[in-house]
Amino acid sequence: MAEVSAEARIQAPADKVWARLTDWPAYGEWNATHTTFPKGGPETLAVGGTFQENMKLMGFPAEVEWTIEELEPARVLAIRGKGPMAVTVATRYTLTPEGEATTVRIDGEFTGAAVSLMASKLKDSATAALTESLRKLEGLLT
């Protein structure tokens, strides 16, 4: 298993951050691992909803079938997906309002036999991607 996380304090209210975070047509403007949603982003944002995403991590393309596991608008979005080579991916976005600012934390988890072979490189690459994503997200909001 490989676990990664990144956090940033963004000078924007949580509802504005959430609106950008869930703006599926513009998702690639800030998410460093995203390439496309082959069938569009989630039609409705609800627990149990599913969607497909094409991603790139460590230079490798991957298609992930996501399921929304937890949802609290403007606070939490947790998704879990099945990727190639029997790898399971989990991502959790947590927004903590602080007046007119919001702390945004992204936690990621990768599990599966293929992960153990490259856990160290995967952690480094995924952490860098999360940090870059938060930097880009902040740039779009401030």
C-alpha positions as a Python dict, from the first residue, in 0.01 Angstrom:
ca = {
    (1, 'M'): (0, 0, 0),
    (2, 'A'): (111, 354, -69),
    (3, 'E'): (-49, 646, 113),
    (4, 'V'): (-1, 1009, 14),
    (5, 'S'): (-137, 1345, 121),
    (6, 'A'): (-100, 1716, 61),
    (7, 'E'): (-260, 2019, 222),
    (8, 'A'): (-289, 2388, 140),
    (9, 'R'): (-463, 2691, 289),
    (10, 'I'): (-648, 2867, 9),
    (11, 'Q'): (-773, 3225, 43),
    (12, 'A'): (-1128, 3146, -69),
    (13, 'P'): (-1443, 3035, 117),
    (14, 'A'): (-1520, 2661, 125),
    (15, 'D'): (-1826, 2689, -102),
    (16, 'K'): (-1616, 2858, -372),
    (17, 'V'): (-1340, 2594, -339),
    (18, 'W'): (-1605, 2317, -355),
    (19, 'A'): (-1761, 2467, -668),
    (20, 'R'): (-1421, 2459, -842),
    (21, 'L'): (-1337, 2113, -707),
    (22, 'T'): (-1659, 1969, -853),
    (23, 'D'): (-1659, 2165, -1180),
    (24, 'W'): (-1605, 1853, -1392),
    (25, 'P'): (-1555, 2024, -1732),
    (26, 'A'): (-1273, 2233, -1575),
    (27, 'Y'): (-1127, 1952, -1357),
    (28, 'G'): (-817, 1921, -1573),
    (29, 'E'): (-731, 2289, -1519),
    (30, 'W'): (-602, 2206, -1172),
    (31, 'N'): (-585, 1827, -1124),
    (32, 'A'): (-233, 1723, -1227),
    (33, 'T'): (-316, 1354, -1285),
    (34, 'H'): (-641, 1403, -1480),
    (35, 'T'): (-651, 1361, -1857),
    (36, 'T'): (-1022, 1308, -1943),
    (37, 'F'): (-1360, 1185, -1828),
    (38, 'P'): (-1445, 950, -2117),
    (39, 'K'): (-1819, 975, -2044),
    (40, 'G'): (-1813, 1313, -1869),
    (41, 'G'): (-1780, 1369, -1495),
    (42, 'P'): (-2039, 1239, -1249),
    (43, 'E'): (-2388, 1328, -1371),
    (44, 'T'): (-2512, 1363, -1015),
    (45, 'L'): (-2293, 1393, -712),
    (46, 'A'): (-2431, 1132, -470),
    (47, 'V'): (-2297, 847, -260),
    (48, 'G'): (-2294, 535, -474),
    (49, 'G'): (-2258, 733, -798),
    (50, 'T'): (-1995, 612, -1043),
    (51, 'F'): (-1785, 769, -1317),
    (52, 'Q'): (-1481, 690, -1527),
    (53, 'E'): (-1162, 892, -1539),
    (54, 'N'): (-852, 862, -1752),
    (55, 'M'): (-545, 961, -1554),
    (56, 'K'): (-169, 970, -1590),
    (57, 'L'): (70, 903, -1302),
    (58, 'M'): (443, 835, -1326),
    (59, 'G'): (404, 877, -1702),
    (60, 'F'): (163, 584, -1729),
    (61, 'P'): (-196, 624, -1847),
    (62, 'A'): (-467, 454, -1642),
    (63, 'E'): (-844, 429, -1659),
    (64, 'V'): (-1017, 427, -1322),
    (65, 'E'): (-1380, 338, -1250),
    (66, 'W'): (-1468, 552, -946),
    (67, 'T'): (-1747, 514, -690),
    (68, 'I'): (-1843, 801, -460),
    (69, 'E'): (-1815, 668, -103),
    (70, 'E'): (-1869, 978, 109),
    (71, 'L'): (-2014, 1316, 30),
    (72, 'E'): (-2072, 1622, 244),
    (73, 'P'): (-2103, 1926, 14),
    (74, 'A'): (-1838, 2193, 74),
    (75, 'R'): (-1667, 1959, 326),
    (76, 'V'): (-1584, 1603, 204),
    (77, 'L'): (-1568, 1408, -120),
    (78, 'A'): (-1429, 1055, -92),
    (79, 'I'): (-1402, 829, -396),
    (80, 'R'): (-1264, 478, -445),
    (81, 'G'): (-1176, 328, -779),
    (82, 'K'): (-1050, 24, -960),
    (83, 'G'): (-757, 80, -1190),
    (84, 'P'): (-537, -134, -1411),
    (85, 'M'): (-346, -438, -1280),
    (86, 'A'): (-597, -487, -994),
    (87, 'V'): (-489, -163, -827),
    (88, 'T'): (-741, 8, -602),
    (89, 'V'): (-718, 386, -570),
    (90, 'A'): (-885, 600, -305),
    (91, 'T'): (-895, 979, -294),
    (92, 'R'): (-1044, 1195, -20),
    (93, 'Y'): (-1083, 1571, -46),
    (94, 'T'): (-1143, 1742, 290),
    (95, 'L'): (-1228, 2113, 314),
    (96, 'T'): (-1200, 2291, 648),
    (97, 'P'): (-1342, 2645, 645),
    (98, 'E'): (-1141, 2912, 828),
    (99, 'G'): (-1336, 3233, 782),
    (100, 'E'): (-1274, 3354, 427),
    (101, 'A'): (-1003, 3088, 377),
    (102, 'T'): (-1022, 2709, 346),
    (103, 'T'): (-773, 2440, 428),
    (104, 'V'): (-789, 2177, 154),
    (105, 'R'): (-642, 1835, 221),
    (106, 'I'): (-614, 1558, -35),
    (107, 'D'): (-541, 1205, 87),
    (108, 'G'): (-469, 925, -155),
    (109, 'E'): (-420, 553, -118),
    (110, 'F'): (-304, 289, -364),
    (111, 'T'): (-335, -84, -293),
    (112, 'G'): (-268, -398, -492),
    (113, 'A'): (18, -631, -578),
    (114, 'A'): (156, -397, -847),
    (115, 'V'): (178, -114, -591),
    (116, 'S'): (424, -301, -368),
    (117, 'L'): (670, -325, -658),
    (118, 'M'): (688, 52, -699),
    (119, 'A'): (553, 196, -372),
    (120, 'S'): (838, 441, -311),
    (121, 'K'): (833, 591, -663),
    (122, 'L'): (453, 596, -659),
    (123, 'K'): (446, 784, -327),
    (124, 'D'): (694, 1043, -454),
    (125, 'S'): (512, 1093, -786),
    (126, 'A'): (164, 1104, -633),
    (127, 'T'): (269, 1344, -356),
    (128, 'A'): (423, 1578, -615),
    (129, 'A'): (102, 1557, -823),
    (130, 'L'): (-118, 1637, -522),
    (131, 'T'): (101, 1933, -427),
    (132, 'E'): (94, 2064, -785),
    (133, 'S'): (-285, 2015, -800),
    (134, 'L'): (-339, 2221, -485),
    (135, 'R'): (-107, 2494, -616),
    (136, 'K'): (-305, 2510, -942),
    (137, 'L'): (-638, 2502, -756),
    (138, 'E'): (-524, 2791, -539),
    (139, 'G'): (-415, 2984, -847),
    (140, 'L'): (-761, 2950, -998),
    (141, 'L'): (-932, 3071, -681),
    (142, 'T'): (-718, 3364, -567),
}
